[in-house]
């Protein structure tokens, strides 16, 4: 949670029109003059928390609680004892729920901690008429966290090294987003703005805004569901083969 909270401070919340200088959440948080100059609100601060750094490192950070818990079970041979008491289907469901809930709580909790700091800095709680907007972002962050652990969950079926299980999803995410950045640069250079929008939809961090209306939300949700189904099928196929 603390790692997610720290990543929240890296988001860009304001940009100077005169020189193009960008100000991160931490810049605005510690400088009241910047808040007044750009009219930054607490809602904008929280919405801006989903930075490129957040997008990059969430697959790593969100997977840590589940992977460490699974590693502890393996070292103590608790998995064998669980399989004696319950069937494989129940075991799979419990493992999946453990993975997605722990990841969702990690991202959600980090956002909540960050929000408390923002509210303290601004000296006020959310206005009642904006309360629903905050709830949507917090709920979206939970869903984002749940989806971010999918690959780590799938890899845990055959990778017992906790370090590799956590870092491999990060490495794949980094490679994929680097590829997307290359395509984005080409699309912008050629004036293919529709392609640019569709590419942006492939960033799973958009799930934070899943309850808001936007042009590419459908693509984001479909992509997230594909990753989810792929991870579940992969886990079941490999784990079942290893534990016949």
DOBADO-49677 format. One record per residue (C-alpha): residue in three letters; chain; x, z, y. Coordinates in steps of 0.5 Angstrom, whole numbers, plus 500, padded with zeros to 3 digits. Each point is the difference from the previous one (the first is absolute). Layout:
N
<site residu="Ala" chaine="A" xx="X" zz="Z" yy="Y"/>
...
REM end
This chain:
244
<site residu="Unk" chaine="A" xx="500" zz="500" yy="500"/>
<site residu="Unk" chaine="A" xx="506" zz="502" yy="505"/>
<site residu="Unk" chaine="A" xx="503" zz="493" yy="499"/>
<site residu="Unk" chaine="A" xx="493" zz="496" yy="501"/>
<site residu="Unk" chaine="A" xx="500" zz="505" yy="506"/>
<site residu="Unk" chaine="A" xx="507" zz="498" yy="503"/>
<site residu="Unk" chaine="A" xx="498" zz="492" yy="498"/>
<site residu="Unk" chaine="A" xx="494" zz="501" yy="505"/>
<site residu="Unk" chaine="A" xx="504" zz="501" yy="506"/>
<site residu="Unk" chaine="A" xx="504" zz="493" yy="499"/>
<site residu="Unk" chaine="A" xx="494" zz="496" yy="502"/>
<site residu="Unk" chaine="A" xx="500" zz="496" yy="506"/>
<site residu="Unk" chaine="A" xx="494" zz="502" yy="505"/>
<site residu="Unk" chaine="A" xx="502" zz="497" yy="507"/>
<site residu="Unk" chaine="A" xx="504" zz="494" yy="502"/>
<site residu="Unk" chaine="A" xx="502" zz="499" yy="507"/>
<site residu="Unk" chaine="A" xx="497" zz="494" yy="503"/>
<site residu="Unk" chaine="A" xx="506" zz="499" yy="505"/>
<site residu="Unk" chaine="A" xx="506" zz="500" yy="495"/>
<site residu="Unk" chaine="A" xx="497" zz="500" yy="493"/>
<site residu="Unk" chaine="A" xx="502" zz="507" yy="498"/>
<site residu="Unk" chaine="A" xx="497" zz="504" yy="495"/>
<site residu="Unk" chaine="A" xx="498" zz="507" yy="500"/>
<site residu="Unk" chaine="A" xx="499" zz="503" yy="493"/>
<site residu="Unk" chaine="A" xx="495" zz="506" yy="499"/>
<site residu="Unk" chaine="A" xx="506" zz="505" yy="500"/>
<site residu="Unk" chaine="A" xx="502" zz="497" yy="507"/>
<site residu="Unk" chaine="A" xx="493" zz="501" yy="503"/>
<site residu="Unk" chaine="A" xx="499" zz="507" yy="496"/>
<site residu="Unk" chaine="A" xx="506" zz="503" yy="504"/>
<site residu="Unk" chaine="A" xx="499" zz="496" yy="507"/>
<site residu="Unk" chaine="A" xx="493" zz="502" yy="503"/>
<site residu="Unk" chaine="A" xx="502" zz="495" yy="506"/>
<site residu="Unk" chaine="A" xx="500" zz="494" yy="494"/>
<site residu="Unk" chaine="A" xx="493" zz="503" yy="498"/>
<site residu="Unk" chaine="A" xx="497" zz="500" yy="507"/>
<site residu="Unk" chaine="A" xx="504" zz="493" yy="502"/>
<site residu="Unk" chaine="A" xx="497" zz="496" yy="494"/>
<site residu="Unk" chaine="A" xx="493" zz="504" yy="499"/>
<site residu="Unk" chaine="A" xx="502" zz="502" yy="493"/>
<site residu="Unk" chaine="A" xx="495" zz="504" yy="496"/>
<site residu="Unk" chaine="A" xx="500" zz="504" yy="494"/>
<site residu="Unk" chaine="A" xx="496" zz="495" yy="496"/>
<site residu="Unk" chaine="A" xx="505" zz="495" yy="502"/>
<site residu="Unk" chaine="A" xx="506" zz="504" yy="498"/>
<site residu="Unk" chaine="A" xx="497" zz="501" yy="493"/>
<site residu="Unk" chaine="A" xx="498" zz="493" yy="499"/>
<site residu="Unk" chaine="A" xx="507" zz="498" yy="502"/>
<site residu="Unk" chaine="A" xx="503" zz="504" yy="495"/>
<site residu="Unk" chaine="A" xx="500" zz="495" yy="495"/>
<site residu="Unk" chaine="A" xx="507" zz="497" yy="501"/>
<site residu="Unk" chaine="A" xx="504" zz="495" yy="497"/>
<site residu="Unk" chaine="A" xx="504" zz="506" yy="497"/>
<site residu="Unk" chaine="A" xx="494" zz="503" yy="498"/>
<site residu="Unk" chaine="A" xx="498" zz="494" yy="496"/>
<site residu="Unk" chaine="A" xx="507" zz="499" yy="497"/>
<site residu="Unk" chaine="A" xx="501" zz="507" yy="498"/>
<site residu="Unk" chaine="A" xx="493" zz="502" yy="498"/>
<site residu="Unk" chaine="A" xx="500" zz="497" yy="492"/>
<site residu="Unk" chaine="A" xx="507" zz="505" yy="500"/>
<site residu="Unk" chaine="A" xx="497" zz="506" yy="503"/>
<site residu="Unk" chaine="A" xx="493" zz="500" yy="497"/>
<site residu="Unk" chaine="A" xx="503" zz="499" yy="493"/>
<site residu="Unk" chaine="A" xx="504" zz="506" yy="500"/>
<site residu="Unk" chaine="A" xx="495" zz="506" yy="498"/>
<site residu="Unk" chaine="A" xx="497" zz="496" yy="494"/>
<site residu="Unk" chaine="A" xx="507" zz="498" yy="498"/>
<site residu="Unk" chaine="A" xx="503" zz="507" yy="500"/>
<site residu="Unk" chaine="A" xx="494" zz="503" yy="497"/>
<site residu="Unk" chaine="A" xx="501" zz="495" yy="494"/>
<site residu="Unk" chaine="A" xx="507" zz="501" yy="499"/>
<site residu="Unk" chaine="A" xx="499" zz="507" yy="500"/>
<site residu="Unk" chaine="A" xx="495" zz="499" yy="494"/>
<site residu="Unk" chaine="A" xx="505" zz="496" yy="497"/>
<site residu="Unk" chaine="A" xx="505" zz="505" yy="500"/>
<site residu="Unk" chaine="A" xx="496" zz="505" yy="497"/>
<site residu="Unk" chaine="A" xx="497" zz="495" yy="495"/>
<site residu="Unk" chaine="A" xx="493" zz="502" yy="503"/>
<site residu="Unk" chaine="A" xx="497" zz="493" yy="499"/>
<site residu="Unk" chaine="A" xx="500" zz="501" yy="492"/>
<site residu="Unk" chaine="A" xx="496" zz="506" yy="500"/>
<site residu="Unk" chaine="A" xx="495" zz="497" yy="505"/>
<site residu="Unk" chaine="A" xx="499" zz="494" yy="495"/>
<site residu="Unk" chaine="A" xx="499" zz="505" yy="495"/>
<site residu="Unk" chaine="A" xx="494" zz="503" yy="504"/>
<site residu="Unk" chaine="A" xx="497" zz="494" yy="503"/>
<site residu="Unk" chaine="A" xx="500" zz="493" yy="498"/>
<site residu="Unk" chaine="A" xx="504" zz="494" yy="503"/>
<site residu="Unk" chaine="A" xx="494" zz="498" yy="505"/>
<site residu="Unk" chaine="A" xx="499" zz="506" yy="503"/>
<site residu="Unk" chaine="A" xx="508" zz="501" yy="501"/>
<site residu="Unk" chaine="A" xx="500" zz="493" yy="503"/>
<site residu="Unk" chaine="A" xx="494" zz="502" yy="505"/>
<site residu="Unk" chaine="A" xx="503" zz="507" yy="502"/>
<site residu="Unk" chaine="A" xx="507" zz="497" yy="501"/>
<site residu="Unk" chaine="A" xx="497" zz="494" yy="504"/>
<site residu="Unk" chaine="A" xx="496" zz="505" yy="504"/>
<site residu="Unk" chaine="A" xx="506" zz="505" yy="501"/>
<site residu="Unk" chaine="A" xx="504" zz="494" yy="503"/>
<site residu="Unk" chaine="A" xx="495" zz="497" yy="505"/>
<site residu="Unk" chaine="A" xx="498" zz="507" yy="502"/>
<site residu="Unk" chaine="A" xx="507" zz="503" yy="501"/>
<site residu="Unk" chaine="A" xx="502" zz="494" yy="504"/>
<site residu="Unk" chaine="A" xx="493" zz="499" yy="504"/>
<site residu="Unk" chaine="A" xx="501" zz="508" yy="502"/>
<site residu="Unk" chaine="A" xx="508" zz="499" yy="502"/>
<site residu="Unk" chaine="A" xx="498" zz="494" yy="505"/>
<site residu="Unk" chaine="A" xx="494" zz="503" yy="502"/>
<site residu="Unk" chaine="A" xx="503" zz="507" yy="501"/>
<site residu="Unk" chaine="A" xx="506" zz="497" yy="504"/>
<site residu="Unk" chaine="A" xx="495" zz="497" yy="505"/>
<site residu="Unk" chaine="A" xx="496" zz="506" yy="501"/>
<site residu="Unk" chaine="A" xx="507" zz="504" yy="501"/>
<site residu="Unk" chaine="A" xx="502" zz="495" yy="505"/>
<site residu="Unk" chaine="A" xx="493" zz="500" yy="503"/>
<site residu="Unk" chaine="A" xx="500" zz="507" yy="502"/>
<site residu="Unk" chaine="A" xx="507" zz="499" yy="503"/>
<site residu="Unk" chaine="A" xx="496" zz="495" yy="505"/>
<site residu="Unk" chaine="A" xx="494" zz="504" yy="501"/>
<site residu="Unk" chaine="A" xx="505" zz="506" yy="502"/>
<site residu="Unk" chaine="A" xx="504" zz="495" yy="505"/>
<site residu="Unk" chaine="A" xx="494" zz="497" yy="503"/>
<site residu="Unk" chaine="A" xx="497" zz="507" yy="501"/>
<site residu="Unk" chaine="A" xx="493" zz="499" yy="497"/>
<site residu="Unk" chaine="A" xx="496" zz="498" yy="493"/>
<site residu="Unk" chaine="A" xx="497" zz="493" yy="499"/>
<site residu="Unk" chaine="A" xx="494" zz="499" yy="505"/>
<site residu="Unk" chaine="A" xx="493" zz="501" yy="495"/>
<site residu="Unk" chaine="A" xx="498" zz="492" yy="502"/>
<site residu="Unk" chaine="A" xx="507" zz="498" yy="497"/>
<site residu="Unk" chaine="A" xx="500" zz="505" yy="494"/>
<site residu="Unk" chaine="A" xx="498" zz="494" yy="495"/>
<site residu="Unk" chaine="A" xx="505" zz="496" yy="502"/>
<site residu="Unk" chaine="A" xx="505" zz="505" yy="498"/>
<site residu="Unk" chaine="A" xx="497" zz="501" yy="494"/>
<site residu="Unk" chaine="A" xx="500" zz="493" yy="498"/>
<site residu="Unk" chaine="A" xx="508" zz="500" yy="501"/>
<site residu="Unk" chaine="A" xx="501" zz="506" yy="496"/>
<site residu="Unk" chaine="A" xx="495" zz="497" yy="494"/>
<site residu="Unk" chaine="A" xx="504" zz="494" yy="501"/>
<site residu="Unk" chaine="A" xx="507" zz="503" yy="499"/>
<site residu="Unk" chaine="A" xx="497" zz="504" yy="494"/>
<site residu="Unk" chaine="A" xx="499" zz="493" yy="497"/>
<site residu="Unk" chaine="A" xx="506" zz="497" yy="502"/>
<site residu="Unk" chaine="A" xx="504" zz="505" yy="496"/>
<site residu="Unk" chaine="A" xx="496" zz="499" yy="494"/>
<site residu="Unk" chaine="A" xx="502" zz="493" yy="500"/>
<site residu="Unk" chaine="A" xx="507" zz="501" yy="502"/>
<site residu="Unk" chaine="A" xx="501" zz="504" yy="493"/>
<site residu="Unk" chaine="A" xx="498" zz="494" yy="496"/>
<site residu="Unk" chaine="A" xx="506" zz="497" yy="498"/>
<site residu="Unk" chaine="A" xx="504" zz="507" yy="499"/>
<site residu="Unk" chaine="A" xx="494" zz="502" yy="495"/>
<site residu="Unk" chaine="A" xx="501" zz="493" yy="496"/>
<site residu="Unk" chaine="A" xx="507" zz="501" yy="500"/>
<site residu="Unk" chaine="A" xx="500" zz="507" yy="497"/>
<site residu="Unk" chaine="A" xx="497" zz="497" yy="494"/>
<site residu="Unk" chaine="A" xx="507" zz="498" yy="498"/>
<site residu="Unk" chaine="A" xx="505" zz="503" yy="505"/>
<site residu="Unk" chaine="A" xx="502" zz="507" yy="499"/>
<site residu="Unk" chaine="A" xx="505" zz="500" yy="505"/>
<site residu="Unk" chaine="A" xx="497" zz="504" yy="506"/>
<site residu="Unk" chaine="A" xx="504" zz="497" yy="505"/>
<site residu="Unk" chaine="A" xx="499" zz="492" yy="498"/>
<site residu="Unk" chaine="A" xx="493" zz="502" yy="499"/>
<site residu="Unk" chaine="A" xx="499" zz="501" yy="507"/>
<site residu="Unk" chaine="A" xx="505" zz="496" yy="503"/>
<site residu="Unk" chaine="A" xx="498" zz="493" yy="496"/>
<site residu="Unk" chaine="A" xx="493" zz="500" yy="504"/>
<site residu="Unk" chaine="A" xx="504" zz="501" yy="507"/>
<site residu="Unk" chaine="A" xx="505" zz="494" yy="498"/>
<site residu="Unk" chaine="A" xx="495" zz="495" yy="498"/>
<site residu="Unk" chaine="A" xx="496" zz="502" yy="506"/>
<site residu="Unk" chaine="A" xx="506" zz="499" yy="504"/>
<site residu="Unk" chaine="A" xx="501" zz="493" yy="497"/>
<site residu="Unk" chaine="A" xx="493" zz="498" yy="501"/>
<site residu="Unk" chaine="A" xx="499" zz="502" yy="507"/>
<site residu="Unk" chaine="A" xx="507" zz="496" yy="502"/>
<site residu="Unk" chaine="A" xx="497" zz="494" yy="497"/>
<site residu="Unk" chaine="A" xx="493" zz="501" yy="504"/>
<site residu="Unk" chaine="A" xx="504" zz="501" yy="506"/>
<site residu="Unk" chaine="A" xx="504" zz="493" yy="499"/>
<site residu="Unk" chaine="A" xx="493" zz="497" yy="499"/>
<site residu="Unk" chaine="A" xx="497" zz="503" yy="506"/>
<site residu="Unk" chaine="A" xx="506" zz="497" yy="504"/>
<site residu="Unk" chaine="A" xx="499" zz="493" yy="497"/>
<site residu="Unk" chaine="A" xx="493" zz="501" yy="502"/>
<site residu="Unk" chaine="A" xx="501" zz="502" yy="507"/>
<site residu="Unk" chaine="A" xx="505" zz="495" yy="501"/>
<site residu="Unk" chaine="A" xx="495" zz="494" yy="498"/>
<site residu="Unk" chaine="A" xx="494" zz="503" yy="503"/>
<site residu="Unk" chaine="A" xx="496" zz="502" yy="494"/>
<site residu="Unk" chaine="A" xx="497" zz="506" yy="502"/>
<site residu="Unk" chaine="A" xx="495" zz="500" yy="495"/>
<site residu="Unk" chaine="A" xx="505" zz="500" yy="495"/>
<site residu="Unk" chaine="A" xx="503" zz="506" yy="504"/>
<site residu="Unk" chaine="A" xx="494" zz="504" yy="500"/>
<site residu="Unk" chaine="A" xx="499" zz="499" yy="492"/>
<site residu="Unk" chaine="A" xx="507" zz="502" yy="499"/>
<site residu="Unk" chaine="A" xx="499" zz="506" yy="504"/>
<site residu="Unk" chaine="A" xx="495" zz="502" yy="495"/>
<site residu="Unk" chaine="A" xx="504" zz="501" yy="495"/>
<site residu="Unk" chaine="A" xx="503" zz="506" yy="503"/>
<site residu="Unk" chaine="A" xx="497" zz="506" yy="496"/>
<site residu="Unk" chaine="A" xx="501" zz="504" yy="506"/>
<site residu="Unk" chaine="A" xx="493" zz="497" yy="502"/>
<site residu="Unk" chaine="A" xx="496" zz="504" yy="496"/>
<site residu="Unk" chaine="A" xx="501" zz="506" yy="505"/>
<site residu="Unk" chaine="A" xx="495" zz="496" yy="504"/>
<site residu="Unk" chaine="A" xx="496" zz="498" yy="494"/>
<site residu="Unk" chaine="A" xx="493" zz="503" yy="503"/>
<site residu="Unk" chaine="A" xx="501" zz="496" yy="506"/>
<site residu="Unk" chaine="A" xx="498" zz="492" yy="501"/>
<site residu="Unk" chaine="A" xx="506" zz="495" yy="501"/>
<site residu="Unk" chaine="A" xx="501" zz="493" yy="498"/>
<site residu="Unk" chaine="A" xx="505" zz="501" yy="494"/>
<site residu="Unk" chaine="A" xx="497" zz="507" yy="497"/>
<site residu="Unk" chaine="A" xx="497" zz="496" yy="494"/>
<site residu="Unk" chaine="A" xx="506" zz="497" yy="498"/>
<site residu="Unk" chaine="A" xx="504" zz="507" yy="500"/>
<site residu="Unk" chaine="A" xx="495" zz="503" yy="496"/>
<site residu="Unk" chaine="A" xx="500" zz="494" yy="495"/>
<site residu="Unk" chaine="A" xx="508" zz="501" yy="500"/>
<site residu="Unk" chaine="A" xx="499" zz="507" yy="499"/>
<site residu="Unk" chaine="A" xx="495" zz="500" yy="494"/>
<site residu="Unk" chaine="A" xx="505" zz="494" yy="497"/>
<site residu="Unk" chaine="A" xx="506" zz="505" yy="500"/>
<site residu="Unk" chaine="A" xx="496" zz="506" yy="497"/>
<site residu="Unk" chaine="A" xx="497" zz="496" yy="494"/>
<site residu="Unk" chaine="A" xx="507" zz="497" yy="499"/>
<site residu="Unk" chaine="A" xx="503" zz="507" yy="500"/>
<site residu="Unk" chaine="A" xx="494" zz="503" yy="495"/>
<site residu="Unk" chaine="A" xx="501" zz="494" yy="495"/>
<site residu="Unk" chaine="A" xx="507" zz="501" yy="500"/>
<site residu="Unk" chaine="A" xx="500" zz="507" yy="499"/>
<site residu="Unk" chaine="A" xx="495" zz="500" yy="495"/>
<site residu="Unk" chaine="A" xx="504" zz="494" yy="496"/>
<site residu="Unk" chaine="A" xx="507" zz="503" yy="500"/>
<site residu="Unk" chaine="A" xx="498" zz="507" yy="499"/>
<site residu="Unk" chaine="A" xx="495" zz="499" yy="494"/>
<site residu="Unk" chaine="A" xx="506" zz="496" yy="497"/>
<site residu="Unk" chaine="A" xx="505" zz="505" yy="501"/>
<site residu="Unk" chaine="A" xx="495" zz="506" yy="497"/>
<site residu="Unk" chaine="A" xx="496" zz="497" yy="494"/>
REM end
